């Protein structure tokens, strides 16, 4: 790779199940950290879906 050696100390990424093992396999000494924004986004989305499935309509952001 043109003599360039990459050894990042940390990767920050979203929580893709394919990406994390790929990073760990190619950069074994690199710490993989999930993005806090994407984590919160996923939690809020799961909560909204759960509330819809249970028939709740009083969750934040609902305009009904």
Phi and psi in radians as a Rosetta constraint file:
Dihedral C 1 N 2 CA 2 C 2 CIRCULARHARMONIC 0.992 0.35
Dihedral N 2 CA 2 C 2 N 3 CIRCULARHARMONIC 0.472 0.35
Dihedral C 2 N 3 CA 3 C 3 CIRCULARHARMONIC 1.323 0.35
Dihedral N 3 CA 3 C 3 N 4 CIRCULARHARMONIC 0.038 0.35
Dihedral C 3 N 4 CA 4 C 4 CIRCULARHARMONIC -1.529 0.35
Dihedral N 4 CA 4 C 4 N 5 CIRCULARHARMONIC 2.202 0.35
Dihedral C 4 N 5 CA 5 C 5 CIRCULARHARMONIC -1.982 0.35
Dihedral N 5 CA 5 C 5 N 6 CIRCULARHARMONIC 2.065 0.35
Dihedral C 5 N 6 CA 6 C 6 CIRCULARHARMONIC -1.694 0.35
Dihedral N 6 CA 6 C 6 N 7 CIRCULARHARMONIC 2.213 0.35
Dihedral C 6 N 7 CA 7 C 7 CIRCULARHARMONIC -2.436 0.35
Dihedral N 7 CA 7 C 7 N 8 CIRCULARHARMONIC 1.237 0.35
Dihedral C 7 N 8 CA 8 C 8 CIRCULARHARMONIC -1.178 0.35
Dihedral N 8 CA 8 C 8 N 9 CIRCULARHARMONIC 2.545 0.35
Dihedral C 8 N 9 CA 9 C 9 CIRCULARHARMONIC -1.350 0.35
Dihedral N 9 CA 9 C 9 N 10 CIRCULARHARMONIC -0.563 0.35
Dihedral C 9 N 10 CA 10 C 10 CIRCULARHARMONIC -2.634 0.35
Dihedral N 10 CA 10 C 10 N 11 CIRCULARHARMONIC 2.473 0.35
Dihedral C 10 N 11 CA 11 C 11 CIRCULARHARMONIC -1.986 0.35
Dihedral N 11 CA 11 C 11 N 12 CIRCULARHARMONIC 2.327 0.35
Dihedral C 11 N 12 CA 12 C 12 CIRCULARHARMONIC -1.989 0.35
Dihedral N 12 CA 12 C 12 N 13 CIRCULARHARMONIC 2.164 0.35
Dihedral C 12 N 13 CA 13 C 13 CIRCULARHARMONIC -2.569 0.35
Dihedral N 13 CA 13 C 13 N 14 CIRCULARHARMONIC 2.979 0.35
Dihedral C 13 N 14 CA 14 C 14 CIRCULARHARMONIC -1.311 0.35
Dihedral N 14 CA 14 C 14 N 15 CIRCULARHARMONIC -3.105 0.35
Dihedral C 14 N 15 CA 15 C 15 CIRCULARHARMONIC -1.635 0.35
Dihedral N 15 CA 15 C 15 N 16 CIRCULARHARMONIC 0.817 0.35
Dihedral C 15 N 16 CA 16 C 16 CIRCULARHARMONIC -1.252 0.35
Dihedral N 16 CA 16 C 16 N 17 CIRCULARHARMONIC 2.229 0.35
Dihedral C 16 N 17 CA 17 C 17 CIRCULARHARMONIC -1.206 0.35
Dihedral N 17 CA 17 C 17 N 18 CIRCULARHARMONIC -0.392 0.35
Dihedral C 17 N 18 CA 18 C 18 CIRCULARHARMONIC -1.519 0.35
Dihedral N 18 CA 18 C 18 N 19 CIRCULARHARMONIC -0.596 0.35
Dihedral C 18 N 19 CA 19 C 19 CIRCULARHARMONIC -1.207 0.35
Dihedral N 19 CA 19 C 19 N 20 CIRCULARHARMONIC -0.749 0.35
Dihedral C 19 N 20 CA 20 C 20 CIRCULARHARMONIC -1.075 0.35
Dihedral N 20 CA 20 C 20 N 21 CIRCULARHARMONIC -0.870 0.35
Dihedral C 20 N 21 CA 21 C 21 CIRCULARHARMONIC -1.122 0.35
Dihedral N 21 CA 21 C 21 N 22 CIRCULARHARMONIC -0.542 0.35
Dihedral C 21 N 22 CA 22 C 22 CIRCULARHARMONIC -1.145 0.35
Dihedral N 22 CA 22 C 22 N 23 CIRCULARHARMONIC -0.732 0.35
Dihedral C 22 N 23 CA 23 C 23 CIRCULARHARMONIC -1.131 0.35
Dihedral N 23 CA 23 C 23 N 24 CIRCULARHARMONIC -0.812 0.35
Dihedral C 23 N 24 CA 24 C 24 CIRCULARHARMONIC -1.096 0.35
Dihedral N 24 CA 24 C 24 N 25 CIRCULARHARMONIC -0.605 0.35
Dihedral C 24 N 25 CA 25 C 25 CIRCULARHARMONIC -1.240 0.35
Dihedral N 25 CA 25 C 25 N 26 CIRCULARHARMONIC -0.624 0.35
Dihedral C 25 N 26 CA 26 C 26 CIRCULARHARMONIC -1.559 0.35
Dihedral N 26 CA 26 C 26 N 27 CIRCULARHARMONIC -0.441 0.35
Dihedral C 26 N 27 CA 27 C 27 CIRCULARHARMONIC -2.296 0.35
Dihedral N 27 CA 27 C 27 N 28 CIRCULARHARMONIC 1.328 0.35
Dihedral C 27 N 28 CA 28 C 28 CIRCULARHARMONIC -1.114 0.35
Dihedral N 28 CA 28 C 28 N 29 CIRCULARHARMONIC -0.412 0.35
Dihedral C 28 N 29 CA 29 C 29 CIRCULARHARMONIC -1.689 0.35
Dihedral N 29 CA 29 C 29 N 30 CIRCULARHARMONIC 0.211 0.35
Dihedral C 29 N 30 CA 30 C 30 CIRCULARHARMONIC -1.777 0.35
Dihedral N 30 CA 30 C 30 N 31 CIRCULARHARMONIC 2.382 0.35
Dihedral C 30 N 31 CA 31 C 31 CIRCULARHARMONIC -1.476 0.35
Dihedral N 31 CA 31 C 31 N 32 CIRCULARHARMONIC 2.258 0.35
Dihedral C 31 N 32 CA 32 C 32 CIRCULARHARMONIC -1.785 0.35
Dihedral N 32 CA 32 C 32 N 33 CIRCULARHARMONIC 2.179 0.35
Dihedral C 32 N 33 CA 33 C 33 CIRCULARHARMONIC -2.156 0.35
Dihedral N 33 CA 33 C 33 N 34 CIRCULARHARMONIC 2.350 0.35
Dihedral C 33 N 34 CA 34 C 34 CIRCULARHARMONIC -1.366 0.35
Dihedral N 34 CA 34 C 34 N 35 CIRCULARHARMONIC 2.585 0.35
Dihedral C 34 N 35 CA 35 C 35 CIRCULARHARMONIC -1.309 0.35
Dihedral N 35 CA 35 C 35 N 36 CIRCULARHARMONIC 2.197 0.35
Dihedral C 35 N 36 CA 36 C 36 CIRCULARHARMONIC -1.127 0.35
Dihedral N 36 CA 36 C 36 N 37 CIRCULARHARMONIC -0.648 0.35
Dihedral C 36 N 37 CA 37 C 37 CIRCULARHARMONIC -1.037 0.35
Dihedral N 37 CA 37 C 37 N 38 CIRCULARHARMONIC -0.841 0.35
Dihedral C 37 N 38 CA 38 C 38 CIRCULARHARMONIC -1.177 0.35
Dihedral N 38 CA 38 C 38 N 39 CIRCULARHARMONIC -0.585 0.35
Dihedral C 38 N 39 CA 39 C 39 CIRCULARHARMONIC -1.092 0.35
Dihedral N 39 CA 39 C 39 N 40 CIRCULARHARMONIC -0.858 0.35
Dihedral C 39 N 40 CA 40 C 40 CIRCULARHARMONIC -1.108 0.35
Dihedral N 40 CA 40 C 40 N 41 CIRCULARHARMONIC -0.686 0.35
Dihedral C 40 N 41 CA 41 C 41 CIRCULARHARMONIC -1.067 0.35
Dihedral N 41 CA 41 C 41 N 42 CIRCULARHARMONIC -0.748 0.35
Dihedral C 41 N 42 CA 42 C 42 CIRCULARHARMONIC -1.164 0.35
Dihedral N 42 CA 42 C 42 N 43 CIRCULARHARMONIC -0.704 0.35
Dihedral C 42 N 43 CA 43 C 43 CIRCULARHARMONIC -1.101 0.35
Dihedral N 43 CA 43 C 43 N 44 CIRCULARHARMONIC -0.802 0.35
Dihedral C 43 N 44 CA 44 C 44 CIRCULARHARMONIC -1.134 0.35
Dihedral N 44 CA 44 C 44 N 45 CIRCULARHARMONIC -0.659 0.35
Dihedral C 44 N 45 CA 45 C 45 CIRCULARHARMONIC -1.154 0.35
Dihedral N 45 CA 45 C 45 N 46 CIRCULARHARMONIC -0.767 0.35
Dihedral C 45 N 46 CA 46 C 46 CIRCULARHARMONIC -1.096 0.35
Dihedral N 46 CA 46 C 46 N 47 CIRCULARHARMONIC -0.685 0.35
Dihedral C 46 N 47 CA 47 C 47 CIRCULARHARMONIC -1.123 0.35
Dihedral N 47 CA 47 C 47 N 48 CIRCULARHARMONIC -0.774 0.35
Dihedral C 47 N 48 CA 48 C 48 CIRCULARHARMONIC -1.104 0.35
Dihedral N 48 CA 48 C 48 N 49 CIRCULARHARMONIC -0.762 0.35
Dihedral C 48 N 49 CA 49 C 49 CIRCULARHARMONIC -1.107 0.35
Dihedral N 49 CA 49 C 49 N 50 CIRCULARHARMONIC -0.751 0.35
Dihedral C 49 N 50 CA 50 C 50 CIRCULARHARMONIC -1.073 0.35
Dihedral N 50 CA 50 C 50 N 51 CIRCULARHARMONIC -0.752 0.35
Dihedral C 50 N 51 CA 51 C 51 CIRCULARHARMONIC -1.164 0.35
Dihedral N 51 CA 51 C 51 N 52 CIRCULARHARMONIC -0.642 0.35
Dihedral C 51 N 52 CA 52 C 52 CIRCULARHARMONIC -1.136 0.35
Dihedral N 52 CA 52 C 52 N 53 CIRCULARHARMONIC -0.764 0.35
Dihedral C 52 N 53 CA 53 C 53 CIRCULARHARMONIC -1.114 0.35
Dihedral N 53 CA 53 C 53 N 54 CIRCULARHARMONIC -0.537 0.35
Dihedral C 53 N 54 CA 54 C 54 CIRCULARHARMONIC -1.579 0.35
Dihedral N 54 CA 54 C 54 N 55 CIRCULARHARMONIC 0.082 0.35
Dihedral C 54 N 55 CA 55 C 55 CIRCULARHARMONIC 1.438 0.35
Dihedral N 55 CA 55 C 55 N 56 CIRCULARHARMONIC 0.229 0.35
Dihedral C 55 N 56 CA 56 C 56 CIRCULARHARMONIC -1.506 0.35
Dihedral N 56 CA 56 C 56 N 57 CIRCULARHARMONIC 2.443 0.35
Dihedral C 56 N 57 CA 57 C 57 CIRCULARHARMONIC -2.196 0.35
Dihedral N 57 CA 57 C 57 N 58 CIRCULARHARMONIC 0.142 0.35
Dihedral C 57 N 58 CA 58 C 58 CIRCULARHARMONIC -1.766 0.35
Dihedral N 58 CA 58 C 58 N 59 CIRCULARHARMONIC 0.517 0.35
Dihedral C 58 N 59 CA 59 C 59 CIRCULARHARMONIC -1.518 0.35
Dihedral N 59 CA 59 C 59 N 60 CIRCULARHARMONIC 2.695 0.35
Dihedral C 59 N 60 CA 60 C 60 CIRCULARHARMONIC -1.014 0.35
Dihedral N 60 CA 60 C 60 N 61 CIRCULARHARMONIC 2.446 0.35
Dihedral C 60 N 61 CA 61 C 61 CIRCULARHARMONIC 1.599 0.35
Dihedral N 61 CA 61 C 61 N 62 CIRCULARHARMONIC -0.091 0.35
Dihedral C 61 N 62 CA 62 C 62 CIRCULARHARMONIC -1.483 0.35
Dihedral N 62 CA 62 C 62 N 63 CIRCULARHARMONIC 2.209 0.35
Dihedral C 62 N 63 CA 63 C 63 CIRCULARHARMONIC -1.655 0.35
Dihedral N 63 CA 63 C 63 N 64 CIRCULARHARMONIC 0.160 0.35
